[in-house]
Amino acid sequence: MTDTKLRKILSRVDKPSRYCGGELNTPKMKDDAELDFLLCFPDIYEVAMSNLGIKILYGILNNRPDTNCESAYAPWSDMAAVLREENEPLFSSETRRPMNEFDIIGFSMQYELSYTGMLYMLELGRVKLLSRERGEGDPIVMAGGPCVVNPLPLADFVDLFSIGDGENTLDELASLYVENKRLGGSRSDFLKKASLIDGVYVPSVGKNGVRRAVIPDLDSAYFPTAAQVPNIEAVHNRAVLEIFRGCTRGCRFCQAGFIYRPVRERSVDTIVKYSKELIDNCGFDEISLSSLSTCDYPDLRGLLKELKPLTDSRRVTIALPSTRVDSFEAEFVEQSRKGSLTFAPEAGTQRLRDVINKNVTEENIFTSMRNAFGKGYASVKLYFMIGLPTETDEDLLAIADLAGRIKQIYRECGSNKKRLTITVSASTFVPKPFTPFQWERQISREEIRHKQELLKSALGKIRVNFNYHNSDMSILEAAFARGDERLGAVLLSAYKKGCVFDSWGEFFDADKWKSAFDECGVSPEEFTREYSEDETLAWSFVDVGVDEEYFKKERAKSRAGETTPDCRGNCRLCGLQKSRKDAFKNSCALHSKRSLPGKC
């Protein structure tokens, strides 16, 4: 696309900086690249630029001497309309190259409600939507990210899935593509060879069993310390540094806690080094120490002590993401910004927290609140779930009681003159694959709305802000999380009816989705129902490393109200220590000198 044409297009859309490219730290594209890769995020620019995963993959590919990696994001509706009117395809940010001219197009699928975004981008980029219709000369379409641990709902549209940690897999796939190209191999030759790589599922080859790919040592893994800086403010407008991957807590609802096992940590020295480089190269005034549970980093106290001189001298604040209330300590607050603290108790009663294995007590919660309020915090965000297995109205009303007691603690502290703000957010429980709750049912639309109204009324009496999710969105998320190949037709039908940006309230259209399900003779309730432990699950051909029997035992313990302690220091025999021992010879937490013994 010429500069003149681009200027004409951008003059007609809101936020043209989303599409003009030229971000700080954008690498120069090579003239002699043998692989042209387009990395896509099926949501808008501001959301994509907040995602660390695509920055890692973008850097890995562009560091290869034989590869150019460019990027594209889902254009807002005004931009899509102009592209169609001007008869222009969706293009890359870096060189404005049409999407359909790339060798491989890779999508990062982070949440189920972005699935129509992939079809939207492919159509705008003039790429055939159905993989069976693509042939020689068409791009290879691949997808990765946490959603594709169950790849079947997207199997009609994706040629190749990358399941698990993508760093080594993507590098290996790039090498394979270049080698196949040099040998004159066909598209099908590449796909057949790719299916032999750990973590790769190729639908056209079949379900031969796919083992999740895992990076054995995070400390030596690539990390982008000179990542692109967005042209406009992103959703999370700060530098992000992953300090460890995985979690040892074993919350029974949490898919990420199981599919990212084992825990792999970066050393304090590495984190400090990367922090300095991020600050120098990107210019952000805030750095977030990212992980599933940052306060569980074994030497967080030592890390913050090492970081403080650096961040103080550069006037950079340290942000700790959502923290567990049992691992929060007052001294950590002093190191970070005094904005709003975010905690996730998940359930209102101890009984229900034991069911989900949260291993958090009321005393943990109240102690954390006292510590935070004593250090000047006056804004707290609390995350809960509704519809958890065995939940009762009593459990829901206990959320309001908990919020009320937190208000009382704030008054008792007395040292802060600001008005306390408490925001309670309640998402609907979605049973996800590869968790002990993968067999559980999701509550019905009517039950969701009853629970939301009950909680809204109780919280309103104590003047607490309340946020909750659209019930139809939650049901759709569950259907696609646990769905099978039949959902491909539903997804295509919904997209053709105009569904896109489904995670955005102003775009989501429940009636169109209902029509699509009806048209295809499929019901969402087929996937939101309770599953029998004896039936074959759609995603069972994928091996994430954790035994199914372990999930069943954990589910039985949930029904008995029994908890499983954190596996730091004492392996709980989830199966990973057997199935993936070969992949972690010197770096698995079972063997690492830096990590606690027995953590897996």
C-alpha atoms as one frame of an Amber mdcrd trajectory, in Angstrom:
protein
   0.000   0.000   0.000   1.361   3.427  -0.916   1.807   6.260   1.578  -0.817
   8.274  -0.265  -3.389   5.492  -0.048  -2.607   4.855   3.619  -3.043   8.540
   4.476  -6.383   8.572   2.665  -7.572   5.551   4.652  -6.288   6.710   8.025
  -7.905  10.136   7.623 -11.277   8.415   7.780 -10.856   6.331  10.951 -10.679
   6.821  14.684  -7.263   6.340  16.318  -5.200   6.037  13.104  -2.093   5.353
  15.211  -3.392   1.814  15.609  -2.557   1.135  11.967   0.336   3.371  10.907
   3.193   1.266  12.337   6.582   2.743  13.151   6.534   1.843  16.863   9.684
   2.431  18.872  11.925  -0.678  18.748  10.404  -2.006  15.524  13.167  -4.055
  13.845  14.245  -3.439  10.259  12.888  -6.097   7.937  15.445  -8.161   5.990
  15.628  -8.022   2.207  16.591 -11.689   1.818  14.250 -13.420   4.309  13.163
 -16.926   3.313  10.184 -16.966   5.662   7.658 -14.151   5.950   5.607 -14.658
   9.104   2.621 -12.552  10.164   1.892 -12.633  13.900  -1.749 -11.742  14.598
  -3.795 -10.928  17.654  -7.574 -11.212  17.084  -8.467  -8.127  19.091  -7.707
  -4.425  18.841  -4.250  -2.850  18.934  -4.448  -1.608  22.537  -5.247  -5.100
  23.822  -2.636  -6.799  21.644   0.107  -4.414  22.707  -0.504  -5.448  26.323
   0.165  -9.121  25.598   3.630 -10.360  26.531   3.395 -13.663  24.665   3.276
 -12.157  21.186   6.197  -9.860  22.035   8.280 -12.918  22.943   7.398 -14.752
  19.711   7.877 -11.601  17.610  11.388 -11.181  18.993  12.344 -14.850  18.532
  11.341 -14.847  14.869  12.946 -11.517  14.015  16.191 -12.648  15.637  16.438
 -15.389  13.011  18.626 -14.439  10.024  16.214 -16.113   7.574  12.902 -14.758
   8.871  10.863 -11.567   8.887   8.046 -11.403  11.404   5.469  -8.654  11.042
   2.279  -7.991  12.999  -1.408  -7.310  12.495  -4.328  -6.734  14.821  -8.096
  -6.785  14.464  -9.102  -3.408  13.035 -11.972  -1.575  14.660 -15.251  -1.584
  12.743 -14.615   1.817  11.135 -11.289   0.666   9.708 -12.812  -2.576   8.424
 -15.537  -0.611   6.635 -12.994   1.675   4.957 -10.812  -1.272   3.856 -13.825
  -2.910   2.241 -14.961   0.310   0.609 -11.485   1.006  -0.754 -11.092  -2.636
  -1.845  -7.904  -2.991   0.207  -6.882  -6.124   2.150  -5.843  -6.096   5.783
  -2.111  -5.424   5.916   0.859  -5.730   8.249   1.880  -2.830  10.471   5.537
  -2.919   9.521   5.579  -2.932   5.687   1.835  -2.701   4.870   2.070  -6.002
   3.063  -1.280  -7.714   2.375  -2.063 -10.510   4.788  -2.486 -13.137   2.082
   1.077 -12.646   0.819   2.700 -14.085   3.950   4.013 -17.646   4.183   2.659
 -18.338   7.683  -0.012 -16.470   9.612   0.054 -17.152  13.349  -2.774 -16.242
  15.739  -2.416 -15.889  19.504  -5.685 -17.179  21.001  -5.936 -15.920  24.574
  -9.692 -16.177  25.185 -12.581 -18.026  23.561 -14.592 -14.921  22.754 -11.884
 -13.826  20.304 -12.538 -16.754  17.941 -14.672 -14.741  15.514 -11.849 -12.186
  15.496  -9.648 -14.722  13.734 -12.219 -15.260  10.968 -12.720 -11.491  10.728
  -9.009 -10.897  10.169  -8.635 -13.758   7.700 -11.542 -12.511   5.605 -10.280
  -8.926   5.640  -6.854 -10.276   4.652  -8.374 -12.269   1.753  -7.288 -15.614
   3.160  -9.628 -18.577   2.674 -11.428 -19.212   5.949 -11.589 -23.017   5.752
  -8.293 -24.874   5.885  -9.568 -27.578   3.517  -9.977 -24.938   0.796  -6.371
 -23.721   1.009  -3.753 -25.094  -1.315  -0.278 -24.407  -2.657   0.352 -20.693
  -2.623  -1.981 -20.021   0.269  -0.578 -19.066   3.681  -0.263 -21.661   6.424
  -2.613 -20.584   9.220  -1.515 -21.569  12.718  -2.778 -20.827  16.222  -1.335
 -21.000  19.712  -2.090 -19.721  23.192  -3.912 -21.142  26.220  -7.228 -21.672
  24.403  -5.810 -24.204  21.959  -5.203 -26.872  24.599  -8.597 -27.864  23.200
  -8.039 -27.105  19.506 -11.133 -28.822  18.091 -13.554 -25.845  17.859 -11.015
 -24.095  15.588  -9.870 -27.165  13.643 -11.868 -26.235  10.502  -9.937 -22.985
  10.121  -6.420 -23.695  11.389  -3.801 -25.722   9.524  -1.495 -26.159  12.501
  -1.780 -25.682  16.255   1.079 -24.952  18.655   0.111 -26.339  22.076   2.075
 -25.307  25.153   5.088 -23.006  25.450   5.637 -21.610  21.985   9.234 -20.382
  22.101  11.077 -23.495  20.929   8.151 -24.800  18.879   7.923 -21.675  16.753
  11.663 -21.593  16.194  11.618 -25.245  15.139   8.655 -24.691  12.827  10.441
 -21.751  11.186  13.521 -23.897  10.554  11.359 -26.684   9.156   9.529 -24.311
   6.812  12.766 -22.855   5.450  14.265 -26.326   4.980  11.121 -27.598   3.251
  11.123 -24.554   0.963  14.768 -25.079   0.005  14.070 -28.724  -0.823  11.083
 -27.790  -2.960   8.658 -29.519  -0.614   4.922 -28.988  -0.780   2.515 -27.494
   1.696   1.378 -30.973   2.759   5.004 -32.081   3.146   5.573 -29.272   5.620
   2.411 -30.046   7.594   3.199 -33.753   7.850   6.714 -33.040   9.120   5.410
 -30.355  11.464   3.012 -32.852  13.075   6.042 -34.737  14.433   7.231 -31.753
  16.478   6.442 -31.745  20.199   3.426 -29.559  20.871   2.158 -29.450  17.281
  -1.287 -30.656  16.226  -2.160 -30.759  12.525  -5.881 -31.535  12.029  -5.364
 -32.860   8.505  -2.913 -35.457   9.827  -5.176 -36.618  12.672  -5.360 -36.988
  16.450  -2.289 -39.111  17.016  -1.696 -37.769  20.490  -0.092 -34.390  21.083
   2.269 -33.684  23.953   2.356 -30.119  25.223   5.595 -28.306  24.462   7.484
 -27.021  27.501  10.413 -24.638  27.918  12.640 -26.448  30.432  14.582 -23.457
  31.749  13.020 -20.003  31.837  16.186 -18.341  33.102  17.998 -19.005  29.827
  14.933 -18.589  27.586  14.654 -15.611  25.264  13.018 -12.487  26.667  12.318
  -9.276  24.684  13.884  -6.384  26.561  13.562  -4.098  23.530   9.937  -4.822
  22.674   7.828  -2.500  20.569   6.349   0.463  22.430   2.756   1.214  21.349
   1.924   4.422  19.527  -1.086   5.036  21.765  -1.878   4.062  25.327  -2.368
   0.317  25.645  -4.697  -1.414  28.102  -1.661  -2.125  30.290   0.682   0.726
  29.531   3.839  -0.477  31.249   6.834  -2.722  30.853   6.064  -6.338  31.724
   8.643  -8.816  32.980   7.733 -12.475  33.510   9.535 -13.562  36.673   8.299
 -17.142  36.680   5.933 -19.385  34.739   3.546 -21.878  36.277   1.971 -22.191
  39.720   2.202 -24.680  42.580  -1.050 -23.788  44.331  -3.391 -26.215  42.573
  -6.617 -24.168  42.574  -9.095 -26.638  41.100 -10.813 -24.182  38.747  -7.600
 -22.717  37.309  -6.573 -24.047  33.910  -3.391 -21.978  33.784  -2.224 -23.482
  37.069  -2.143 -26.931  35.460  -1.244 -26.322  31.807   1.799 -24.210  32.714
   3.307 -26.713  35.146   6.053 -27.072  36.311   7.082 -23.780  37.866  10.149
 -22.330  36.191  11.734 -19.228  37.672  14.104 -16.525  36.543  16.911 -15.724
  38.944  17.105 -12.422  40.780  20.194 -11.455  38.755  18.438 -12.152  35.472
  15.333 -10.225  36.489  17.366  -7.209  37.587  19.338  -7.312  34.322  16.183
  -7.521  32.214  14.521  -4.769  34.254  17.373  -2.371  33.542  17.242  -3.173
  29.841  13.458  -2.755  29.703  13.656   0.626  31.412  16.490   1.789  29.146
  14.960   0.518  25.903  11.254   1.187  26.377  10.972   4.315  28.537   7.995
   3.192  30.644   7.625   4.688  34.125   6.216   1.465  35.540   7.354  -2.149
  35.434   5.091  -5.065  36.270   6.539  -8.252  37.758   4.321 -10.781  36.048
   3.361 -14.369  36.871   0.303 -16.333  37.927   1.062 -15.504  41.577   3.907
 -13.009  41.851   4.059 -12.971  45.653   4.965 -16.681  45.517   8.357 -15.877
  44.005  10.755 -17.554  46.477  12.940 -14.488  47.033  10.556 -11.631  46.300
  11.919  -9.703  49.256  15.464  -9.990  47.928  14.351  -9.180  44.401  12.598
  -5.977  45.438  15.617  -4.981  47.491  17.828  -5.390  44.406  15.377  -3.554
  42.142  14.727  -0.591  44.422  17.953   1.365  43.727  17.406   0.924  39.985
  13.743   1.907  39.969  14.244   4.779  42.416  17.067   6.271  40.347  14.990
   6.042  37.149  11.749   7.168  38.857  10.052   3.930  37.867   7.426   2.260
  40.031   7.069  -1.480  40.510   3.627  -2.996  40.009   2.622  -6.310  41.507
  -0.320  -7.846  39.638  -3.270  -9.545  41.304  -1.904 -11.108  44.479  -2.945
 -13.969  46.737  -4.116 -12.624  50.054  -2.134 -15.234  51.996   1.194 -14.242
  50.422   0.819 -10.467  50.664   3.197  -8.677  53.008   3.175  -5.042  54.069
   6.760  -4.387  53.034   5.904  -5.280  49.448   3.372  -2.461  49.397   6.066
   0.063  50.232   7.988  -0.971  47.122   5.069  -0.511  44.742   2.655   2.207
  43.694  -0.177   3.164  46.025  -3.035   2.878  43.549  -5.495   0.061  43.891
  -4.720  -3.369  45.280  -6.245  -6.420  43.646  -6.962  -9.654  45.508  -8.816
 -12.781  44.417 -10.425 -14.659  47.349 -12.680 -16.336  44.700 -15.338 -17.449
  47.226 -17.065 -15.908  50.233 -16.976 -18.821  52.696 -14.178 -20.994  53.947
 -16.172 -24.087  52.998 -16.303 -23.075  49.349 -12.681 -21.896  49.313 -11.774
 -25.396  50.515 -13.872 -26.919  47.730 -11.886 -25.001  45.096  -8.601 -25.501
  46.987  -7.937 -21.787  47.332  -6.186 -22.341  50.679  -6.931 -18.811  51.846
  -8.496 -18.032  55.224 -10.442 -15.029  56.442  -7.540 -14.200  58.712  -5.248
 -14.092  55.647  -7.677 -11.673  53.988  -8.100  -9.397  56.988  -4.382  -9.324
  57.811  -3.614  -8.318  54.227  -6.219  -5.563  54.401  -4.797  -4.177  57.635
  -1.297  -4.167  56.162  -2.455  -2.396  53.013  -4.577   0.178  54.787  -1.750
   0.903  57.214   0.453   1.791  54.264  -1.994   4.240  52.743  -4.099   2.195
  50.346  -7.726   3.228  50.045  -8.869   1.251  47.025  -9.312  -2.511  46.885
 -10.544  -4.739  44.063 -11.827  -8.175  45.051 -12.415 -10.933  42.515 -14.889
 -13.752  43.106 -16.614 -16.428  41.048 -20.254 -17.398  41.092 -21.603 -20.791
  40.111 -18.755 -22.797  41.631 -19.473 -26.484  42.333 -21.614 -26.935  45.497
 -22.186 -23.162  45.848 -25.238 -22.037  47.858 -26.906 -18.671  48.369 -25.202
 -18.582  51.777 -21.832 -18.659  50.051 -22.871 -15.732  47.856 -24.168 -13.604
  50.723 -20.879 -14.225  52.538 -19.151 -12.174  49.806 -21.128  -9.119  50.895
 -20.385  -9.901  54.534 -16.675 -10.105  53.710 -16.765  -6.734  51.944 -18.580
  -5.200  54.905 -15.989  -6.472  57.344 -13.209  -5.036  55.178 -14.913  -1.633
  55.404 -14.978  -2.006  59.178 -11.256  -2.851  59.257 -10.551   0.308  57.253
 -12.408   2.404  59.806 -10.504   0.707  62.620  -7.141   1.521  61.013  -8.044
   5.214  61.209  -4.751   6.447  59.750  -6.047   7.102  56.243  -8.232  10.132
  55.568  -9.256   9.003  52.076 -12.649   7.468  51.396 -12.370   3.701  50.928
 -13.385   2.279  47.560 -14.176  -1.423  47.320 -14.995  -2.984  43.981 -16.291
  -6.546  43.895 -16.120  -8.340  40.549 -17.917 -11.647  40.135 -17.258 -13.721
  37.040 -19.225 -16.857  36.253 -17.378 -20.132  36.785 -16.447 -21.742  33.460
 -15.363 -25.410  33.621 -12.125 -25.613  31.648 -10.243 -28.587  30.180  -7.306
 -29.982  32.144  -8.597 -29.036  35.570 -10.218 -31.107  38.327 -13.453 -29.285
  37.463 -13.379 -30.169  33.755 -16.342 -32.546  34.289 -18.488 -30.052  36.205
 -21.548 -28.390  34.767 -21.850 -24.678  34.236 -24.913 -23.181  35.856 -27.767
 -22.138  33.578 -28.525 -18.638  32.354 -31.382 -18.367  34.861 -29.160 -19.465
  37.750 -26.461 -16.987  36.739 -28.926 -14.113  36.754 -30.455 -15.164  40.081
 -27.027 -15.238  41.716 -26.034 -11.898  40.206 -29.204 -10.206  41.435 -28.856
 -11.714  44.911 -25.275 -10.489  45.226 -26.061  -7.112  43.675 -28.777  -6.525
  46.249 -26.581  -7.543  49.181 -23.629  -5.403  48.064 -25.868  -2.442  47.348
 -26.891  -2.296  50.999 -23.277  -1.689  52.049 -22.453   0.631  49.127 -19.844
  -1.470  47.392 -19.210  -1.245  43.656 -20.225  -4.415  41.820 -19.173  -5.682
  38.394 -20.393  -8.877  36.793 -20.269 -10.637  33.439 -22.904 -11.086  30.779
 -24.471 -14.517  31.334 -24.688 -15.327  27.617 -21.004 -14.525  27.176 -20.095
 -16.933  29.972 -22.169 -19.724  28.451 -20.542 -19.175  25.043 -17.105 -19.238
  26.657 -17.862 -22.578  28.313 -19.204 -24.074  25.083 -16.059 -23.206  23.139
 -13.746 -24.169  26.002 -15.137 -27.733  26.087 -16.491 -28.031  22.548 -15.592
 -30.326  19.671 -15.377 -30.127  15.852 -19.112 -29.402  15.536 -18.519 -25.883
  16.802 -16.590 -24.981  13.654 -19.860 -24.750  11.714 -21.454 -22.740  14.542
 -18.532 -20.325  14.613 -18.632 -19.800  10.855 -22.389 -19.306  10.885 -22.193
 -16.766  13.726 -19.446 -14.851  11.947 -21.445 -14.722   8.714 -24.368 -13.333
  10.729 -22.125 -10.476  11.877 -20.648 -11.711  15.170 -17.243 -10.208  15.908
 -15.569  -8.600  18.952 -17.689 -10.872  21.118 -15.790  -9.951  24.288 -16.926
  -6.326  23.813 -20.357  -5.725  25.325 -21.435  -3.270  22.625 -20.788  -5.862
  19.909 -21.897  -9.116  21.534 -25.191 -10.344  20.089 -26.691 -13.316  21.928
 -29.549 -13.638  19.447 -27.174 -14.124  16.517 -25.264 -16.782  18.413 -28.499
 -18.568  19.330 -29.515 -18.500  15.683 -26.141 -19.957  14.655 -26.399 -22.813
  17.163 -29.961 -23.563  16.044 -29.002 -23.446  12.371 -26.249 -26.018  12.943
 -28.372 -28.293  15.123 -26.057 -27.874  18.097 -26.948 -26.735  21.609 -24.574
 -24.945  24.001 -25.988 -27.128  26.762 -24.253 -30.132  25.176 -20.992 -28.594
  26.361 -22.074 -26.851  29.565 -23.652 -29.983  31.072 -21.969 -32.157  33.708
 -19.735 -34.770  32.069 -19.345 -38.334  33.220 -15.846 -39.257  34.325 -16.158
 -42.370  32.158 -16.780 -40.594  28.853 -14.046 -39.639  26.414 -13.402 -35.920
  26.537 -12.925 -34.045  23.262  -9.491 -32.811  24.302  -8.214 -36.125  25.701
  -5.794 -36.649  22.793  -3.749 -33.722  24.145  -1.248 -34.542  26.911  -0.461
 -31.586  29.161   1.558 -33.771  31.536  -0.886 -34.009  34.435  -2.610 -37.403
  34.858  -6.373 -37.562  34.375  -6.504 -39.756  37.490  -4.964 -36.915  39.474
  -7.731 -34.607  38.273 -10.329 -37.178  39.335  -8.794 -37.501  42.796  -8.769
 -33.735  43.196 -12.401 -33.557  42.122 -13.331 -36.188  44.723 -11.444 -34.224
  47.383 -13.350 -31.084  46.403 -16.639 -32.856  47.077 -15.347 -33.888  50.494
 -14.144 -30.358  51.240 -10.539 -31.556  51.487  -7.668 -29.324  50.443  -4.363
 -30.175  48.789  -1.397 -28.150  50.067   0.894 -26.129  47.829   3.337 -28.507
  46.158   6.355 -26.320  46.899   8.621 -28.535  48.944   6.417 -31.628  48.669
   5.462 -33.159  45.321   1.762 -34.098  45.105   2.362 -36.703  42.363   0.223
 -35.054  39.694   1.950 -37.127  37.019   4.238 -34.454  35.635   7.260 -35.840
  37.429   6.823 -39.063  35.412   5.543 -37.910  32.046   7.890 -34.965  31.568
  10.988 -35.937  33.510  12.901 -36.321  30.248  12.149 -32.713  29.348  13.514
 -31.285  32.605  16.694 -33.236  33.235  18.622 -30.385  34.814  16.084 -27.626
  35.028  12.795 -29.049  36.318  11.990 -27.793  39.781  12.541 -31.381  40.926
  16.245 -30.986  40.163  16.915 -27.245  40.169  19.322 -26.014  42.822  17.559
 -22.656  42.882  14.105 -24.069  43.476  12.627 -25.742  46.468  12.987 -29.536
  46.397   9.957 -31.493  45.330   8.228 -28.665  43.508   6.778 -29.939  40.265
